[in-house]
Amino acid sequence: RERVSGLSTDAPYISEKKYQNVMTGLATYLGTELGKNETEKIGVTLQNDNWPATYSDFITTLKFYTNQTDDGRLYSRDIDFEDESAETDITLRVHLRYIPLTKQSRGNTIDDADKQIKAMDATRDLVDKWGREDELPPSYVYSEKFLSIEGFKIIQVELFQNAGLAIMAVGVITFISLGNIVTAFLITLNVFFCIVEILGFMYACGLVINSISVINIVLAVGLSVDYSAHVGHCFMVKSGDRNTRATEALADIGASVLNGALSTFLAVAVLLGSKSYVFQTLSVQFALTVALGVSHGLILLPVLLSIFGPKPFQSAMQSEKPKVKGEEDSHAI
């Protein structure tokens, strides 16, 4: 117990009030008159410090305590004997609890991921330090909560890595498809802005970064590029100056892009009233993806193309050239 005292105010945030160790319980038991009398009945003599004199007597006392006494049965699952002999090796489990590692967010109590990560890492370092400096038997730290905390620990890296790779793939594929680096860059920039804004709206809506939301963000990259890619391609096949081409691109493909966005929104709108966290998160993120994606595709991208747009495809420029007089006469004949 002394080892974990004073660790509640900083990492690893271990509570001093929640401590369970079979050795502590056994020491308390052996210090009572009842404990001394019962150990005499099983043929064990205690020393002046109230502990058995030999290892075999210790194992006998420990088995008796955890199997035959009311207080000791509390620890029956915290100890494992390798075999039934009096010289057997034993494995002990010590229960420790953290202080509440939560925080308040908009009136709700949620997990404090930063604190939980610090607590997990600091606890592992602490136990390793005990093993190195105090020559304790091999030990390891485990908690069911660590499964989710490990996810918190890597989720930020996974978000940036996966979303970044997806956006990079968008840039490469649009460049290969359109054959123009400027248009591909503007489309990719549009997608990047859309993802950043989705993250901002997620914060405003109270959605946290977890495995579910990260998956949906990566999916949002593929959904949002659709609205911009059509407009960008249509811009490249139009002739004239930038403003004319942007206007004609919107006139030709804008209605189709908007209809596609509306149909996608209707597909997820029915989930907005769901009580399931997974469906709530998915529906809100997809609704944001559709709204922001179509806004960027029909508003921001045409403006960017009208300012920075490249020349049209060669085929569009050739179709714009006026026919010479000889060609008109030959057609007339």
C-alpha positions as CSV (number, residue, x, y, z in Angstrom):
1,R,0.0,0.0,0.0
2,E,2.9,2.3,0.7
3,R,4.1,2.0,-2.9
4,V,0.9,3.5,-4.3
5,S,0.4,6.3,-1.7
6,G,0.5,9.8,-3.0
7,L,-0.1,8.8,-6.7
8,S,-3.7,10.1,-7.0
9,T,-3.0,13.8,-7.8
10,D,-0.8,13.1,-10.9
11,A,-0.1,10.3,-13.3
12,P,-0.7,7.4,-12.8
13,Y,-3.7,8.7,-10.8
14,I,-4.0,5.6,-8.6
15,S,-6.5,5.9,-5.8
16,E,-5.3,5.1,-2.3
17,K,-8.7,4.1,-1.1
18,K,-9.2,1.2,-3.6
19,Y,-6.6,-1.4,-2.8
20,Q,-6.9,-5.2,-2.7
21,N,-4.0,-7.5,-2.0
22,V,-4.1,-11.0,-0.5
23,M,-0.9,-10.4,1.3
24,T,-2.3,-7.3,3.1
25,G,-5.4,-9.3,4.1
26,L,-3.3,-12.2,5.2
27,A,-1.0,-10.0,7.4
28,T,-4.1,-8.5,9.1
29,Y,-5.5,-11.9,9.7
30,L,-2.3,-13.3,11.2
31,G,-2.1,-10.4,13.5
32,T,-5.4,-11.3,15.2
33,E,-5.9,-13.8,18.0
34,L,-8.2,-15.8,15.7
35,G,-5.6,-16.0,13.1
36,K,-2.9,-17.2,15.5
37,N,-5.2,-19.8,17.0
38,E,-6.3,-21.2,13.7
39,T,-2.8,-21.4,12.3
40,E,-1.8,-23.4,15.4
41,K,-4.6,-25.9,14.6
42,I,-3.2,-26.6,11.1
43,G,0.3,-27.1,12.5
44,V,1.9,-23.7,11.6
45,T,4.0,-21.8,14.1
46,L,4.2,-18.0,13.6
47,Q,7.3,-16.0,14.3
48,N,7.5,-12.8,16.2
49,D,6.5,-10.8,13.1
50,N,3.4,-13.0,12.9
51,W,4.5,-14.7,9.6
52,P,5.2,-18.4,9.1
53,A,8.8,-19.5,9.6
54,T,9.2,-21.5,6.4
55,Y,7.9,-21.2,2.8
56,S,6.0,-24.5,3.1
57,D,4.2,-23.2,6.2
58,F,3.5,-20.0,4.3
59,I,1.9,-21.9,1.5
60,T,-0.2,-24.0,3.9
61,T,-1.3,-20.9,5.7
62,L,-2.2,-19.1,2.5
63,K,-4.3,-22.0,1.2
64,F,-6.1,-22.2,4.5
65,Y,-6.7,-18.5,4.6
66,T,-8.1,-18.2,1.0
67,N,-10.2,-21.4,1.2
68,Q,-11.4,-21.8,4.8
69,T,-11.8,-18.2,6.2
70,D,-14.6,-15.8,5.4
71,D,-12.2,-12.9,4.9
72,G,-9.8,-14.9,2.8
73,R,-12.4,-16.1,0.3
74,L,-12.5,-12.6,-1.0
75,Y,-9.0,-13.2,-2.4
76,S,-9.6,-16.7,-3.7
77,R,-9.6,-15.4,-7.4
78,D,-6.5,-13.3,-6.8
79,I,-4.1,-16.2,-6.3
80,D,-3.1,-19.1,-8.4
81,F,-1.1,-22.1,-7.1
82,E,1.0,-23.8,-9.7
83,D,0.4,-27.2,-8.1
84,E,-0.8,-28.8,-4.9
85,S,2.6,-29.2,-3.2
86,A,3.8,-27.3,-0.2
87,E,6.6,-25.8,-2.2
88,T,4.5,-24.6,-5.2
89,D,5.1,-21.3,-6.9
90,I,2.2,-18.8,-6.7
91,T,0.9,-16.0,-8.9
92,L,-0.8,-13.0,-7.1
93,R,-3.1,-10.4,-8.4
94,V,-3.2,-7.0,-6.8
95,H,-6.2,-4.8,-7.4
96,L,-5.7,-1.1,-7.9
97,R,-8.2,1.5,-9.1
98,Y,-7.7,4.9,-10.7
99,I,-9.5,8.0,-9.6
100,P,-12.3,9.0,-12.0
101,L,-10.5,9.9,-15.3
102,T,-13.3,11.9,-16.8
103,K,-14.1,15.5,-17.7
104,Q,-17.1,17.6,-18.2
105,S,-18.1,18.6,-21.8
106,R,-21.3,20.6,-22.4
107,G,-22.9,19.3,-19.3
108,N,-22.0,15.6,-20.0
109,T,-19.4,13.5,-18.3
110,I,-17.1,11.9,-20.8
111,D,-13.8,10.1,-20.8
112,D,-10.7,12.2,-20.5
113,A,-8.6,10.5,-23.1
114,D,-5.4,12.4,-22.4
115,K,-5.5,11.5,-18.7
116,Q,-6.3,7.9,-19.3
117,I,-3.4,7.5,-21.7
118,K,-1.1,9.1,-19.2
119,A,-2.4,6.9,-16.4
120,M,-2.0,3.7,-18.5
121,D,1.6,4.6,-19.6
122,A,2.6,5.8,-16.1
123,T,1.3,2.7,-14.4
124,R,3.2,0.4,-16.8
125,D,6.4,2.4,-16.2
126,L,5.9,2.3,-12.4
127,V,5.5,-1.4,-12.3
128,D,8.6,-1.9,-14.6
129,K,10.5,0.4,-12.3
130,W,9.5,-1.6,-9.2
131,G,10.7,-4.8,-11.0
132,R,14.1,-3.3,-11.9
133,E,14.9,-1.4,-8.7
134,D,13.3,-3.6,-6.1
135,E,13.9,-6.9,-7.8
136,L,10.2,-7.9,-7.6
137,P,9.0,-11.0,-9.4
138,P,8.0,-10.6,-13.0
139,S,4.7,-8.7,-13.2
140,Y,2.5,-6.9,-15.7
141,V,-0.4,-4.4,-15.7
142,Y,-3.8,-5.2,-17.1
143,S,-7.2,-3.6,-17.2
144,E,-10.1,-4.2,-19.5
145,K,-10.2,-0.4,-19.9
146,F,-6.8,-0.5,-21.5
147,L,-8.4,-1.9,-24.7
148,S,-10.2,1.3,-25.3
149,I,-7.4,3.5,-24.0
150,E,-5.0,1.9,-26.5
151,G,-7.4,3.0,-29.2
152,F,-7.4,6.6,-27.8
153,K,-3.6,6.5,-27.9
154,I,-3.3,5.8,-31.6
155,I,-6.5,7.3,-32.9
156,Q,-5.1,10.7,-33.6
157,V,-2.2,9.3,-35.6
158,E,-4.6,7.0,-37.5
159,L,-6.9,9.9,-38.3
160,F,-4.2,12.0,-39.8
161,Q,-2.5,9.1,-41.5
162,N,-5.6,7.5,-43.1
163,A,-7.3,10.8,-44.0
164,G,-4.0,12.1,-45.4
165,L,-3.4,9.0,-47.6
166,A,-7.0,9.2,-48.8
167,I,-6.7,12.8,-49.8
168,M,-3.3,12.1,-51.5
169,A,-5.0,9.3,-53.4
170,V,-7.7,11.8,-54.5
171,G,-5.0,14.1,-55.9
172,V,-3.2,11.3,-57.8
173,I,-6.4,9.8,-59.3
174,T,-7.9,13.2,-60.3
175,F,-4.6,14.1,-61.9
176,I,-4.5,10.9,-63.9
177,S,-8.2,11.3,-64.9
178,L,-8.1,14.9,-65.8
179,G,-4.5,15.2,-67.0
180,N,-4.2,18.7,-65.5
181,I,-2.3,19.3,-62.3
182,V,-3.9,22.7,-61.6
183,T,-7.5,21.4,-61.7
184,A,-6.5,18.2,-59.8
185,F,-4.9,20.4,-57.1
186,L,-8.0,22.7,-56.8
187,I,-10.3,19.6,-56.5
188,T,-8.0,18.1,-53.9
189,L,-7.8,21.4,-52.0
190,N,-11.6,21.5,-52.0
191,V,-11.7,18.0,-50.4
192,F,-9.2,19.0,-47.8
193,F,-11.2,22.1,-46.8
194,C,-14.3,19.9,-46.6
195,I,-12.7,17.4,-44.2
196,V,-11.4,20.2,-42.0
197,E,-14.8,21.8,-41.8
198,I,-16.4,18.4,-41.0
199,L,-14.1,18.1,-38.1
200,G,-15.0,21.6,-36.9
201,F,-18.8,20.9,-37.2
202,M,-18.2,17.6,-35.3
203,Y,-16.8,19.5,-32.4
204,A,-19.8,21.9,-32.6
205,C,-22.2,18.9,-32.6
206,G,-20.4,17.2,-29.7
207,L,-19.0,14.3,-31.7
208,V,-15.7,12.9,-30.4
209,I,-12.9,11.4,-32.3
210,N,-13.1,7.6,-32.0
211,S,-12.8,4.6,-34.3
212,I,-16.3,5.1,-35.7
213,S,-16.0,8.8,-36.5
214,V,-12.5,8.2,-38.0
215,I,-13.8,5.6,-40.4
216,N,-16.6,8.0,-41.4
217,I,-14.1,10.8,-42.0
218,V,-12.1,8.6,-44.4
219,L,-15.3,7.7,-46.2
220,A,-16.1,11.4,-46.4
221,V,-13.0,11.9,-48.5
222,G,-14.4,9.6,-51.2
223,L,-17.9,11.1,-51.0
224,S,-16.9,14.7,-51.1
225,V,-14.6,14.4,-54.1
226,D,-17.5,13.3,-56.3
227,Y,-19.2,16.7,-56.2
228,S,-16.0,18.6,-57.1
229,A,-14.6,16.2,-59.7
230,H,-17.7,16.4,-62.0
231,V,-17.5,20.2,-62.0
232,G,-13.8,20.3,-62.5
233,H,-14.0,17.9,-65.5
234,C,-16.9,19.9,-67.1
235,F,-14.8,23.1,-66.7
236,M,-12.0,21.5,-68.7
237,V,-14.1,20.6,-71.7
238,K,-15.6,24.1,-72.1
239,S,-14.1,26.8,-74.2
240,G,-13.9,30.5,-73.6
241,D,-12.6,32.6,-70.8
242,R,-12.5,31.3,-67.2
243,N,-15.7,33.0,-66.0
244,T,-17.6,31.7,-69.1
245,R,-16.3,28.2,-68.7
246,A,-17.2,28.1,-64.9
247,T,-20.7,29.4,-65.6
248,E,-21.3,26.8,-68.4
249,A,-19.9,24.0,-66.3
250,L,-22.4,24.9,-63.5
251,A,-25.2,25.1,-66.1
252,D,-24.4,21.7,-67.6
253,I,-23.5,19.6,-64.5
254,G,-24.7,21.7,-61.5
255,A,-28.2,20.3,-61.5
256,S,-27.0,16.7,-61.7
257,V,-24.5,17.2,-58.9
258,L,-27.2,18.8,-56.7
259,N,-29.6,16.0,-57.4
260,G,-27.0,13.4,-56.5
261,A,-26.3,15.2,-53.2
262,L,-30.0,15.4,-52.4
263,S,-30.5,11.6,-53.0
264,T,-27.5,10.8,-50.8
265,F,-28.8,13.1,-48.1
266,L,-32.2,11.4,-48.1
267,A,-30.5,8.0,-47.8
268,V,-29.0,9.0,-44.4
269,A,-31.7,11.5,-43.2
270,V,-33.8,8.7,-41.9
271,L,-31.0,7.8,-39.4
272,L,-30.7,11.3,-37.9
273,G,-33.4,10.3,-35.3
274,S,-31.8,7.0,-34.4
275,K,-30.9,6.4,-30.7
276,S,-27.9,4.2,-31.6
277,Y,-24.6,6.0,-31.2
278,V,-23.2,4.4,-34.3
279,F,-26.1,5.4,-36.5
280,Q,-26.2,8.9,-34.9
281,T,-22.6,9.5,-35.7
282,L,-22.8,8.1,-39.2
283,S,-25.9,10.1,-40.1
284,V,-24.5,13.4,-38.8
285,Q,-21.2,13.0,-40.4
286,F,-22.7,11.9,-43.8
287,A,-25.1,14.8,-43.7
288,L,-22.2,17.1,-43.1
289,T,-20.3,15.5,-45.9
290,V,-23.1,16.0,-48.4
291,A,-23.9,19.5,-47.3
292,L,-20.3,20.7,-47.3
293,G,-19.2,18.6,-50.3
294,V,-21.9,20.0,-52.6
295,S,-21.3,23.5,-51.3
296,H,-17.6,23.3,-52.1
297,G,-18.3,21.7,-55.4
298,L,-21.0,24.2,-56.6
299,I,-19.8,27.4,-54.9
300,L,-16.1,27.3,-53.9
301,L,-14.7,25.3,-56.8
302,P,-16.3,27.4,-59.6
303,V,-14.9,30.5,-57.9
304,L,-11.4,29.0,-57.7
305,L,-11.6,27.8,-61.3
306,S,-12.7,31.3,-62.5
307,I,-9.6,32.7,-60.8
308,F,-6.9,30.0,-61.1
309,G,-8.4,27.7,-63.7
310,P,-6.1,26.3,-66.4
311,K,-6.7,26.3,-70.2
312,P,-9.3,23.8,-71.5
313,F,-8.5,20.5,-73.1
314,Q,-7.0,20.8,-76.6
315,S,-10.2,19.3,-78.1
316,A,-12.3,22.1,-76.6
317,M,-9.9,24.7,-77.9
318,Q,-10.0,23.2,-81.4
319,S,-13.8,23.2,-81.5
320,E,-13.7,26.9,-80.6
321,K,-11.6,27.8,-83.7
322,P,-13.6,29.6,-86.5
323,K,-13.7,27.9,-89.8
324,V,-11.7,29.4,-92.7
325,K,-13.5,30.6,-95.9
326,G,-12.2,27.7,-98.0
327,E,-13.7,25.1,-95.6
328,E,-17.1,26.9,-95.6
329,D,-17.1,26.9,-99.4
330,S,-16.2,23.2,-99.6
331,H,-19.0,22.4,-97.3
332,A,-21.4,24.4,-99.4
333,I,-20.5,22.6,-102.5
